[in-house]
Amino acid sequence: MTKLKTKTPLIAWAPPSMVYPAGIPFRVRVEKLEEGNIGEMDGAARAISLSSLPEHKPLLKETLLHEYIHAILYVSGISQILEDRVEEGIVIALECQLSRMVNFDKLGER
C-alpha cells in the first residue's frame, strides 16, 4: 500500500509589523495607498506603508527593502541633505544589489 504524499501548503510571506533600520523602530502597515504607489516611508511618523492591492503582493518584499533603505537614510540624517532624485537613485541601486542577499524573513528582527 502506498501512502499519498501531501504537499506542505505554502505559507504566503507577510511583512513584519515592525522593522528596525539603524536600530530605530518603524511600524510597517499594509494599507491602501495612492494610485500607482506601492510603498512609502514616513520618517517623522516612523512608519513604512505597503500597498494592500493584490496585484502588488509579488512586489512587497522588494518594496519593504526599498522603504527600509529610505528609513536608514532618514534616521542617519543623510536624506535631509540629498535631493529627492539623488536619494531615490541611491536607494534603487542599493535595493537592486541587496535584494539578492537579504533574508526577508529576518527584516523584522532587531
C-alpha positions in Angstrom: 0.0 0.0 0.0 1.3 3.4 -1.0 0.6 6.4 1.1 -0.3 9.6 -0.6 2.2 12.3 -0.1 0.6 15.5 0.9 2.3 18.7 0.0 3.0 21.1 2.7 0.9 24.2 2.0 2.9 27.2 1.0 2.6 30.0 3.5 2.4 33.4 1.9 5.0 35.8 3.0 3.7 38.6 5.2 5.7 41.7 6.1 6.8 42.1 9.8 4.8 44.5 11.9 8.0 46.3 12.9 11.4 46.9 11.4 14.5 48.5 13.0 16.5 50.5 10.5 19.7 51.6 12.3 18.1 50.3 15.5 15.1 52.7 15.3 11.6 51.1 15.4 9.4 51.7 12.4 5.9 50.4 12.2 5.0 48.5 9.0 1.5 48.8 7.7 -0.3 47.2 4.7 -2.9 49.7 3.5 -4.5 51.4 0.6 -2.1 53.9 -0.9 -2.4 56.5 -3.6 -2.8 55.0 -7.1 0.5 53.9 -8.6 2.2 53.9 -5.2 3.4 50.6 -3.9 5.2 51.8 -0.8 6.2 54.9 1.2 8.3 55.8 4.2 7.2 58.5 6.7 10.3 59.3 8.8 8.5 61.6 11.2 5.9 59.0 11.9 8.5 56.2 11.9 6.3 54.2 9.6 6.5 52.3 6.4 3.4 51.7 4.4 3.0 49.0 1.8 0.2 48.7 -0.8 -2.7 46.3 0.0 -3.6 45.8 -3.6 -3.4 42.1 -4.6 -1.5 42.9 -7.8 1.3 44.5 -5.7 1.7 41.4 -3.4 4.6 39.9 -5.5 6.5 43.2 -5.1 6.1 43.7 -1.3 9.4 42.1 -0.3 11.5 44.3 -2.5 9.3 47.3 -1.7 9.8 46.8 2.0 13.6 46.7 1.5 13.4 49.8 -0.7 11.5 51.7 2.0 13.8 50.3 4.7 16.8 51.8 2.9 14.9 55.1 2.8 14.4 54.8 6.5 18.1 54.2 7.1 19.0 57.3 5.2 16.3 59.3 7.1 17.4 58.3 10.6 21.1 58.8 9.7 20.3 62.4 8.5 21.6 61.7 5.0 18.2 62.1 3.4 17.9 65.6 4.7 21.0 66.7 2.7 20.1 64.9 -0.6 17.8 66.0 -3.4 14.9 63.6 -3.7 16.0 62.3 -7.1 19.5 61.6 -5.9 18.3 59.8 -2.8 15.9 57.7 -5.0 18.8 56.7 -7.3 20.9 55.6 -4.3 18.1 53.6 -2.8 17.3 51.9 -6.1 21.0 51.0 -6.6 21.2 49.5 -3.1 17.9 47.7 -3.3 18.9 46.0 -6.6 22.0 44.6 -5.1 20.9 43.9 -1.6 17.6 42.1 -2.6 19.7 39.1 -3.7 21.4 38.9 -0.3 18.7 39.7 2.2 16.8 37.1 4.2 13.4 38.8 4.1 12.1 36.7 7.0 14.6 38.4 9.2 13.9 42.0 8.3 11.7 42.5 11.4 14.5 41.3 13.8 16.5 43.8 15.9 
